Amino acid sequence: MRKSQATTDFAGVILKDPLPFVACMVVAILILCLFPGIATWLPDAVMESRFG
């Protein structure tokens, strides 16, 4: 059986469209790994203002 052109185009769109979002998530994870203080800065700031 031969696949139709519409099926292969649709599969390509489904696989290609999320790539920019996945790349952004990977970049965010790398930034958090390189600078872990970013992840704890805001909670620390909120706790200091509330209980400090």
DSSP file (Angstrom, degrees, kcal/mol; ACC not computed):
  #  RESIDUE AA STRUCTURE BP1 BP2  ACC     N-H-->O    O-->H-N    N-H-->O    O-->H-N    TCO  KAPPA ALPHA  PHI   PSI    X-CA   Y-CA   Z-CA
    1    1 A M              0   0    0      0, 0.0     2,-0.4     0, 0.0     0, 0.0   0.000 360.0 360.0 360.0 142.1    0.0    0.0    0.0
    2    2 A R        -     0   0    0      1,-0.0     2,-0.2     0, 0.0     0, 0.0  -0.836 360.0-124.6-102.4 134.7    1.2    3.5   -0.8
    3    3 A K        -     0   0    0     -2,-0.4     2,-0.1     1,-0.1    -1,-0.0  -0.488  28.7-116.5 -74.9 145.7    0.8    6.3    1.7
    4    4 A S     >  -     0   0    0     -2,-0.2     4,-1.6     1,-0.1     5,-0.2  -0.446  18.1-119.1 -78.6 157.8   -1.0    9.4    0.5
    5    5 A Q  H  > S+     0   0    0      1,-0.2     4,-2.3     2,-0.2     5,-0.2   0.855 112.9  57.9 -63.5 -36.4    0.8   12.7    0.2
    6    6 A A  H  > S+     0   0    0      1,-0.2     4,-2.3     2,-0.2    -1,-0.2   0.883 104.2  51.8 -64.1 -38.1   -1.6   14.3    2.7
    7    7 A T  H  > S+     0   0    0      2,-0.2     4,-2.2     1,-0.2    -1,-0.2   0.924 111.6  45.0 -65.7 -44.3   -0.7   11.7    5.4
    8    8 A T  H  X S+     0   0    0     -4,-1.6     4,-1.9     2,-0.2    -2,-0.2   0.870 113.5  50.6 -70.1 -35.5    3.1   12.3    5.0
    9    9 A D  H  X S+     0   0    0     -4,-2.3     4,-2.1     2,-0.2    -2,-0.2   0.920 111.1  48.8 -65.0 -42.9    2.6   16.1    5.0
   10   10 A F  H  X S+     0   0    0     -4,-2.3     4,-2.4     1,-0.2    -2,-0.2   0.905 110.7  50.1 -63.9 -42.6    0.5   15.9    8.1
   11   11 A A  H  X S+     0   0    0     -4,-2.2     4,-1.9     1,-0.2    -1,-0.2   0.883 109.6  52.2 -64.3 -37.8    3.1   13.7    9.9
   12   12 A G  H  X S+     0   0    0     -4,-1.9     4,-2.2     2,-0.2     5,-0.2   0.893 110.2  48.0 -64.7 -40.1    5.8   16.1    8.9
   13   13 A V  H  X S+     0   0    0     -4,-2.1     4,-2.3     2,-0.2    -2,-0.2   0.918 110.7  51.1 -66.2 -43.3    3.9   19.1   10.4
   14   14 A I  H  < S+     0   0    0     -4,-2.4    -1,-0.2     1,-0.2    -2,-0.2   0.871 116.5  40.9 -63.0 -36.8    3.2   17.2   13.6
   15   15 A L  H  < S+     0   0    0     -4,-1.9    -1,-0.2    -5,-0.2    -2,-0.2   0.809 120.6  40.9 -83.0 -29.8    6.8   16.3   14.0
   16   16 A K  H >< S+     0   0    0     -4,-2.2     3,-1.2    -5,-0.2    -2,-0.2   0.828 100.4  67.6 -89.8 -33.7    8.4   19.6   13.0
   17   17 A D  T 3< S+     0   0    0     -4,-2.3     4,-0.4     1,-0.3    -1,-0.1   0.852  98.7  49.3 -62.5 -38.6    6.1   22.2   14.6
   18   18 A P  T 3> S+     0   0    0      0, 0.0     4,-2.3     0, 0.0     3,-0.4   0.598  85.4  93.3 -77.6  -6.9    7.0   21.5   18.3
   19   19 A L  H <> S+     0   0    0     -3,-1.2     4,-2.5     1,-0.2     5,-0.2   0.867  81.5  51.7 -58.1 -41.5   10.7   21.7   17.6
   20   20 A P  H  > S+     0   0    0      0, 0.0     4,-2.0     0, 0.0    -1,-0.2   0.892 111.7  48.1 -62.0 -36.2   11.1   25.4   18.5
   21   21 A F  H  > S+     0   0    0     -3,-0.4     4,-2.0    -4,-0.4    -2,-0.2   0.894 111.5  49.2 -70.3 -39.5    9.3   24.9   21.8
   22   22 A V  H  X S+     0   0    0     -4,-2.3     4,-2.2     2,-0.2    -1,-0.2   0.901 110.0  52.3 -64.6 -40.1   11.4   21.8   22.6
   23   23 A A  H  X S+     0   0    0     -4,-2.5     4,-2.4    -5,-0.2    -2,-0.2   0.900 107.9  51.5 -63.1 -40.6   14.6   23.8   21.8
   24   24 A C  H  X S+     0   0    0     -4,-2.0     4,-2.4     1,-0.2    -1,-0.2   0.897 109.6  49.8 -62.6 -40.3   13.4   26.6   24.2
   25   25 A M  H  X S+     0   0    0     -4,-2.0     4,-2.3     2,-0.2    -2,-0.2   0.898 110.1  50.4 -65.4 -39.7   12.9   24.1   27.0
   26   26 A V  H  X S+     0   0    0     -4,-2.2     4,-2.3     2,-0.2    -2,-0.2   0.914 111.0  49.0 -64.4 -42.3   16.4   22.6   26.4
   27   27 A V  H  X S+     0   0    0     -4,-2.4     4,-2.5     2,-0.2    -2,-0.2   0.914 110.6  50.9 -62.3 -43.1   17.9   26.1   26.5
   28   28 A A  H  X S+     0   0    0     -4,-2.4     4,-2.2     1,-0.2    -2,-0.2   0.898 110.4  48.9 -62.4 -40.7   16.0   26.8   29.8
   29   29 A I  H  X S+     0   0    0     -4,-2.3     4,-2.0     2,-0.2    -1,-0.2   0.902 110.9  50.3 -66.1 -40.6   17.2   23.6   31.3
   30   30 A L  H  X S+     0   0    0     -4,-2.3     4,-2.3     2,-0.2    -2,-0.2   0.911 110.1  50.0 -63.4 -42.0   20.8   24.4   30.3
   31   31 A I  H  X S+     0   0    0     -4,-2.5     4,-2.6     1,-0.2    -2,-0.2   0.912 111.2  49.0 -63.1 -41.8   20.6   27.9   31.8
   32   32 A L  H  < S+     0   0    0     -4,-2.2    -1,-0.2     1,-0.2    -2,-0.2   0.847 111.2  50.1 -67.5 -32.6   19.2   26.5   35.1
   33   33 A C  H  < S+     0   0    0     -4,-2.0    -1,-0.2     1,-0.2    -2,-0.2   0.879 115.6  42.5 -70.7 -37.3   22.0   23.9   35.2
   34   34 A L  H  < S+     0   0    0     -4,-2.3    -2,-0.2     1,-0.3    -1,-0.2   0.846 129.6  26.5 -77.2 -34.0   24.7   26.5   34.6
   35   35 A F    ><  +     0   0    0     -4,-2.6     3,-1.7    -5,-0.2     4,-0.4  -0.667  66.1 169.1-129.0  75.5   23.1   29.1   37.0
   36   36 A P  T >>  +     0   0    0      0, 0.0     3,-0.9     0, 0.0     4,-0.8   0.707  69.6  75.5 -65.8 -18.4   21.1   27.2   39.6
   37   37 A G  H 3> S+     0   0    0      1,-0.2     4,-1.3     2,-0.2     3,-0.3   0.764  83.5  67.5 -63.5 -23.5   20.7   30.3   41.7
   38   38 A I  H <> S+     0   0    0     -3,-1.7     4,-0.7     1,-0.2    -1,-0.2   0.885  97.5  52.3 -61.7 -38.6   18.1   31.5   39.2
   39   39 A A  H <4 S+     0   0    0     -3,-0.9    -1,-0.2    -4,-0.4    -2,-0.2   0.771 117.5  36.4 -71.8 -25.5   15.8   28.8   40.3
   40   40 A T  H  X S+     0   0    0     -4,-0.8     4,-1.9    -3,-0.3    -1,-0.2   0.519  95.7  84.1-105.4  -6.4   16.1   29.7   44.0
   41   41 A W  H  X S+     0   0    0     -4,-1.3     4,-2.6    -3,-0.2     5,-0.2   0.951  91.4  44.9 -63.9 -51.2   16.2   33.4   43.8
   42   42 A L  H  X S+     0   0    0     -4,-0.7     4,-2.4     2,-0.2     5,-0.2   0.932 113.9  47.6 -64.9 -47.2   12.5   34.2   43.6
   43   43 A P  H  > S+     0   0    0      0, 0.0     4,-2.5     0, 0.0    -1,-0.2   0.915 113.6  49.8 -59.8 -39.4   11.4   31.8   46.4
   44   44 A D  H  X S+     0   0    0     -4,-1.9     4,-2.3     1,-0.2    -2,-0.2   0.916 110.8  49.5 -62.2 -43.1   14.2   33.2   48.6
   45   45 A A  H  X S+     0   0    0     -4,-2.6     4,-1.8     1,-0.2    -1,-0.2   0.890 112.5  47.2 -63.8 -39.8   13.1   36.8   47.9
   46   46 A V  H  X S+     0   0    0     -4,-2.4     4,-1.8     2,-0.2    -2,-0.2   0.918 112.8  48.3 -68.9 -43.4    9.5   36.0   48.7
   47   47 A M  H  X S+     0   0    0     -4,-2.5     4,-2.7    -5,-0.2     5,-0.3   0.871 110.6  51.7 -66.9 -36.4   10.3   34.2   51.9
   48   48 A E  H  X S+     0   0    0     -4,-2.3     4,-2.1     1,-0.2    -1,-0.2   0.911 111.6  46.3 -65.9 -41.4   12.6   37.0   53.1
   49   49 A S  H  < S+     0   0    0     -4,-1.8    -1,-0.2    -5,-0.2    -2,-0.2   0.827 117.6  43.8 -71.9 -29.2   10.0   39.6   52.5
   50   50 A R  H  < S+     0   0    0     -4,-1.8    -2,-0.2    -5,-0.1    -1,-0.2   0.894 134.4  13.5 -81.7 -41.4    7.3   37.6   54.2
   51   51 A F  H  <        0   0    0     -4,-2.7    -3,-0.2    -5,-0.2    -2,-0.2   0.435 360.0 360.0-115.1  -1.8    9.3   36.4   57.3
   52   52 A G     <        0   0    0     -4,-2.1    -3,-0.1    -5,-0.3    -1,-0.1   0.471 360.0 360.0 -87.8 360.0   12.4   38.6   57.3
